[in-house]
Amino acid sequence: MRLIFAGTPEFAREAMAALHAAGHEIVLVLTQPDRPAGRGMKLQASPVKQWALAHGVPVAQPRSLRLDGKYPDEADAAREALLAAKAAGAECMVVAAYGLILPQWTLDLPPRGCLNIHASILPRWRGAAPIHRAIEAGDAQTGITIMQMDAGLDTGDMLLLRTLPIAPDATTATLHDQLAALGGESIVQALAAPDALTRTPQPTEGITYAHKIEKAEAALDWAQSAEVLARRIRAFDPFPGMTVPLTHNGQTETLKLWAATAEPLAQPSAPGTVVQADASGVRVACGEGVLCLTQLQRPGGKRLNAADFLRGCPLLPGQSLKAA
C-alpha cells in the first residue's frame, strides 16, 4: 500500500522502517522541523527525517497544519504536498509521535483516513507521555493501540490492540524500545488486511491522561514513599532524570539518580537522611520505607554504581540529601 507517514522520534522511525520492510511504499513524510541538539546546539534532523532522506522519500516539516493558524503558508504548502501524495496513490496516513495536532482537513484527506500508533492500552494514558506515566503509576502491563484518528486527543476507535507486560525493573528507555518494536509489528499487522479491521469505540471508563513530562518533576521529594520514588526514578530515565541536592566539600551540586529499590525502614529517620552507605547502595529514609540508591551521577560525570560513586564521593549516615 502507498502511505503517508507522520512522525518524529525514534519510536516513529522504527514503525516507518517496519512498514518499508513489509513492502509498503511511503510517498511522503511529515516530521517536526529540525531542532538544536547536542553540545554545539546545531540543528539536527529528526530520526524520521534522517530515515526518509536516506531512502529518497520527500519530507515536509511545517510548524503547523492549521490553515488559519500562525503559519498558514507552511500549512498550505504541506496541504499541497499531501494532495500530491494522495494523487500519487497514497491511501492512508500513519501517525506515530508526530507532535502536531492534525486538523480535520488532514484527517479527511487520505481515502482510508489516518491511523495512529499509540503506546498504551487505550483509553488509559491518552496523551504525550504514556510510557513514562505507566511506569510511574506502577502499571503491570501496557501495549500498543492502533487507532482510527478523529479530532479528539487519542479518542478514536480502536482497530488493533497488543499488550506487553512491564518488567519490575523496566525504565522508560527499555520499555520504549520494546514498544517501538511492537508498534512496528502492530501497524504492519493492521495494514496487512485493512478491510478486515473492526472499529471498536474506546471504553468510557478507565480514561487517564499522560501529561507531558516537565523538567520541574525531576526534583525528588523524600516525603513520598520509597515505592513511589523507585518507580519515578525508572520512569524518568533517560529524561529528565530524578535529582537531589548534594553538599560535597562545602559546595552544593545536583545529583542524578538512575536506579533504586524500595526497602522497609528498620528505624525511623527524617526523610532525606542517609541511613547507610556501602557498596550495596546508598540507603536514604523516605516518608515511608527506605530508598536504596544503586546508580548515581554527579554533574559532568558518568553514571556509576554505588561502590564506584562512594569511592569518589563518600556519604555518611546522618547526612542529608535535602535542600538546606
C-alpha positions as CSV (number, residue, x, y, z in Angstrom):
1,M,0.0,0.0,0.0
2,R,1.2,3.6,-0.7
3,L,1.3,5.6,2.5
4,I,1.9,9.0,4.0
5,F,3.8,8.8,7.3
6,A,3.8,11.5,10.0
7,G,6.2,11.1,13.0
8,T,9.3,12.5,14.6
9,P,11.3,10.5,17.2
10,E,13.0,7.1,17.2
11,F,9.7,5.4,18.1
12,A,8.2,6.6,14.9
13,R,11.3,5.8,12.8
14,E,11.1,2.2,13.9
15,A,7.5,1.9,12.7
16,M,8.3,3.5,9.4
17,A,11.2,1.2,8.8
18,A,8.9,-1.8,9.6
19,L,6.3,-0.6,7.1
20,H,9.1,-0.2,4.4
21,A,10.4,-3.7,5.2
22,A,6.9,-5.2,4.8
23,G,6.7,-3.8,1.3
24,H,4.6,-0.7,1.8
25,E,5.7,2.4,-0.2
26,I,6.0,5.6,1.8
27,V,5.5,8.5,-0.7
28,L,5.6,11.5,1.7
29,V,6.9,12.1,5.3
30,L,5.7,14.8,7.7
31,T,8.0,15.4,10.6
32,Q,8.9,18.2,13.1
33,P,11.3,21.0,12.0
34,D,15.0,20.4,12.7
35,R,15.9,21.3,16.3
36,P,19.1,22.4,18.0
37,A,20.7,19.4,19.8
38,G,23.9,18.2,21.3
39,R,26.7,20.2,23.0
40,G,27.1,22.5,20.0
41,M,23.3,23.0,19.7
42,K,23.5,22.5,16.0
43,L,20.3,22.0,14.0
44,Q,19.6,18.3,13.9
45,A,17.1,16.4,11.7
46,S,14.6,14.1,13.5
47,P,15.2,10.3,13.3
48,V,12.2,10.1,10.9
49,K,13.7,12.8,8.6
50,Q,17.0,11.1,8.6
51,W,15.4,7.8,7.5
52,A,13.4,9.5,4.8
53,L,16.3,11.3,3.3
54,A,18.4,8.0,3.3
55,H,15.6,6.4,1.4
56,G,14.8,9.2,-1.0
57,V,11.3,10.0,0.4
58,P,10.1,13.6,0.1
59,V,9.8,15.4,3.5
60,A,7.6,18.2,4.7
61,Q,8.3,20.0,8.0
62,P,5.5,22.5,8.7
63,R,5.4,24.2,12.1
64,S,1.6,23.9,12.0
65,L,-1.0,22.3,9.8
66,R,-3.7,24.8,10.7
67,L,-4.6,26.7,7.5
68,D,-5.9,29.6,9.7
69,G,-3.2,29.4,12.3
70,K,0.2,31.1,12.9
71,Y,1.9,29.6,9.9
72,P,-0.7,29.5,7.2
73,D,1.9,29.5,4.3
74,E,3.6,26.4,5.8
75,A,0.3,24.7,6.4
76,D,-0.8,25.4,2.8
77,A,2.5,24.1,1.4
78,A,2.1,20.9,3.4
79,R,-1.5,20.6,2.1
80,E,-0.3,20.8,-1.4
81,A,2.3,18.0,-0.7
82,L,-0.4,15.9,0.9
83,L,-2.7,16.3,-2.1
84,A,0.1,15.4,-4.4
85,A,0.8,12.3,-2.3
86,K,-2.9,11.4,-2.5
87,A,-2.9,11.9,-6.3
88,A,0.1,9.5,-6.4
89,G,-2.0,6.8,-4.8
90,A,-1.4,7.2,-1.1
91,E,-4.4,5.5,0.6
92,C,-3.7,6.1,4.3
93,M,-1.6,8.3,6.7
94,V,0.2,6.5,9.5
95,V,0.9,8.7,12.5
96,A,3.3,8.0,15.3
97,A,4.5,10.5,17.9
98,Y,4.3,13.3,15.3
99,G,4.0,16.2,17.8
100,L,1.5,18.3,15.8
101,I,-2.3,18.3,16.1
102,L,-3.9,17.2,12.9
103,P,-6.8,19.4,11.9
104,Q,-9.9,17.9,10.4
105,W,-8.9,18.6,6.8
106,T,-5.8,16.4,7.3
107,L,-7.8,13.6,8.9
108,D,-10.2,13.6,6.0
109,L,-7.6,13.8,3.2
110,P,-6.4,10.1,2.8
111,P,-9.1,7.7,1.5
112,R,-8.6,5.4,4.4
113,G,-8.1,8.2,6.9
114,C,-5.3,8.4,9.5
115,L,-4.1,5.5,11.7
116,N,-2.3,6.3,14.9
117,I,0.2,4.1,16.7
118,H,-0.3,4.8,20.4
119,A,2.0,3.4,23.1
120,S,-0.7,2.4,25.7
121,I,-3.8,0.3,26.2
122,L,-6.4,3.0,25.4
123,P,-8.2,4.7,26.9
124,R,-5.6,4.5,29.7
125,W,-2.8,7.1,29.2
126,R,-4.1,9.2,26.3
127,G,-1.7,12.0,25.6
128,A,2.0,12.8,25.3
129,A,3.9,10.6,27.7
130,P,2.2,7.2,28.1
131,I,5.3,5.2,28.6
132,H,6.6,7.4,31.5
133,R,3.3,7.5,33.2
134,A,2.6,3.8,33.0
135,I,5.9,3.1,34.9
136,E,5.3,5.9,37.3
137,A,1.9,4.6,38.2
138,G,3.2,1.1,38.7
139,D,1.1,-0.5,35.9
140,A,1.6,-4.2,35.4
141,Q,1.1,-4.0,31.6
142,T,1.0,-1.6,28.7
143,G,0.7,-2.1,25.0
144,I,0.1,-0.7,21.5
145,T,-3.2,0.5,20.3
146,I,-3.7,1.1,16.5
147,M,-6.4,3.7,16.4
148,Q,-8.5,5.4,13.6
149,M,-7.8,9.0,14.4
150,D,-10.5,11.6,15.0
151,A,-10.4,15.2,16.1
152,G,-10.0,14.4,19.8
153,L,-6.9,13.7,21.8
154,D,-6.3,9.9,21.3
155,T,-10.1,9.3,21.3
156,G,-10.6,7.5,18.0
157,D,-11.9,4.0,17.5
158,M,-9.5,1.1,18.3
159,L,-8.6,-1.2,15.4
160,L,-6.0,-3.4,16.9
161,L,-4.6,-3.9,20.4
162,R,-1.3,-5.7,21.5
163,T,-0.4,-6.0,25.2
164,L,3.0,-6.1,26.8
165,P,3.9,-6.8,30.5
166,I,6.0,-4.2,32.2
167,A,9.1,-5.7,33.8
168,P,9.7,-4.8,37.5
169,D,13.0,-3.1,36.6
170,A,11.7,-1.5,33.4
171,T,12.8,2.1,32.6
172,T,11.2,4.4,30.1
173,A,14.3,3.7,27.9
174,T,13.9,0.0,27.9
175,L,10.1,-0.1,27.7
176,H,10.3,2.5,24.9
177,D,12.4,0.1,22.8
178,Q,10.1,-2.8,23.4
179,L,7.0,-0.7,22.5
180,A,8.7,0.8,19.4
181,A,9.3,-2.7,18.1
182,L,5.8,-3.8,19.0
183,G,4.4,-0.7,17.3
184,G,6.1,-1.6,14.1
185,E,4.8,-5.1,14.2
186,S,1.3,-3.9,15.1
187,I,0.9,-1.4,12.2
188,V,2.3,-3.9,9.7
189,Q,-0.3,-6.4,11.0
190,A,-3.1,-3.9,10.8
191,L,-2.3,-2.9,7.2
192,A,-1.8,-6.5,6.0
193,A,-5.6,-6.8,5.9
194,P,-7.1,-3.3,6.5
195,D,-10.6,-4.2,5.3
196,A,-10.8,-6.9,8.0
197,L,-10.2,-4.5,10.8
198,T,-13.1,-3.9,13.2
199,R,-13.6,-0.4,14.7
200,T,-14.2,-0.6,18.4
201,P,-15.2,2.6,20.3
202,Q,-13.0,3.2,23.3
203,P,-14.5,2.4,26.7
204,T,-15.9,5.3,28.6
205,E,-14.4,4.2,31.9
206,G,-10.8,4.0,32.8
207,I,-9.7,7.1,30.9
208,T,-6.5,8.7,32.1
209,Y,-4.2,11.3,30.6
210,A,-0.4,11.1,30.3
211,H,0.6,14.7,30.6
212,K,3.9,15.8,29.1
213,I,6.9,15.3,31.3
214,E,8.2,18.6,32.7
215,K,11.7,19.2,34.0
216,A,10.3,20.5,37.2
217,E,9.1,17.0,38.0
218,A,12.8,15.9,38.3
219,A,13.2,17.2,41.9
220,L,12.8,14.2,44.2
221,D,10.6,14.7,47.3
222,W,11.8,12.5,50.1
223,A,8.4,12.8,51.8
224,Q,7.0,10.4,49.3
225,S,7.2,6.6,49.8
226,A,10.2,4.6,48.7
227,E,8.0,2.6,46.4
228,V,6.7,5.7,44.6
229,L,10.2,7.2,44.3
230,A,11.7,4.0,42.9
231,R,9.1,4.0,40.2
232,R,9.6,7.6,39.4
233,I,13.4,7.1,39.0
234,R,12.7,4.4,36.5
235,A,10.0,6.4,34.8
236,F,12.3,9.4,34.4
237,D,15.2,7.5,32.8
238,P,16.5,8.8,30.4
239,F,14.6,12.1,30.8
240,P,14.6,14.2,32.8
241,G,16.4,12.1,35.5
242,M,15.4,12.4,39.2
243,T,17.6,14.8,41.1
244,V,18.6,15.6,44.7
245,P,20.9,18.3,46.2
246,L,24.3,17.0,47.4
247,T,26.7,19.1,49.6
248,H,30.3,17.9,49.0
249,N,33.4,19.7,50.2
250,G,31.3,22.7,51.1
251,Q,29.7,23.0,47.7
252,T,26.1,22.1,46.7
253,E,25.6,20.2,43.5
254,T,22.8,18.4,41.8
255,L,23.0,14.6,41.9
256,K,21.1,12.5,39.4
257,L,19.6,9.2,40.5
258,W,19.2,6.4,37.9
259,A,18.5,3.2,39.7
260,A,17.0,2.4,43.2
261,T,14.9,-0.1,45.0
262,A,12.5,0.3,47.9
263,E,13.2,-1.4,51.2
264,P,11.5,-1.4,54.7
265,L,12.9,1.1,57.2
266,A,14.1,-0.6,60.3
267,Q,14.5,2.6,62.5
268,P,12.6,5.9,62.0
269,S,14.7,8.6,60.4
270,A,13.9,12.0,58.9
271,P,13.1,11.8,55.2
272,G,16.1,12.6,53.1
273,T,18.6,11.3,55.7
274,V,21.3,8.8,54.7
275,V,20.9,5.8,57.0
276,Q,23.6,3.5,55.4
277,A,26.1,3.9,52.5
278,D,28.2,1.0,51.3
279,A,28.9,-1.0,48.1
280,S,25.4,-2.4,48.0
281,G,23.8,1.0,47.8
282,V,23.1,4.4,49.5
283,R,20.1,4.0,51.7
284,V,18.0,7.1,52.4
285,A,14.9,7.4,54.6
286,C,11.7,8.4,52.9
287,G,8.2,9.3,54.0
288,E,7.6,5.5,54.1
289,G,10.4,3.0,53.8
290,V,14.0,3.5,52.6
291,L,15.2,4.0,49.1
292,C,18.4,2.1,48.2
293,L,20.2,4.1,45.5
294,T,22.3,1.8,43.3
295,Q,23.2,4.1,40.4
296,L,24.1,7.7,40.8
297,Q,25.7,10.5,38.7
298,R,27.5,13.7,39.7
299,P,27.5,16.8,37.3
300,G,29.8,16.2,34.4
301,G,30.4,12.6,35.4
302,K,29.2,9.2,34.3
303,R,26.5,7.0,35.8
304,L,28.2,5.0,38.5
305,N,27.2,2.1,40.7
306,A,27.1,2.8,44.4
307,A,30.5,1.3,45.1
308,D,32.3,3.4,42.5
309,F,30.3,6.5,43.4
310,L,31.2,6.3,47.1
311,R,34.9,5.9,46.3
312,G,34.9,9.4,44.8
313,C,32.2,10.9,46.9
314,P,31.8,9.4,50.4
315,L,28.4,9.7,52.0
316,L,27.9,9.2,55.8
317,P,24.9,8.1,57.9
318,G,23.1,11.1,59.1
319,Q,24.0,13.2,56.1
320,S,21.0,15.0,54.4
321,L,20.2,14.8,50.7
322,K,17.6,17.6,51.1
323,A,17.8,21.2,50.1
324,A,19.0,23.3,53.0
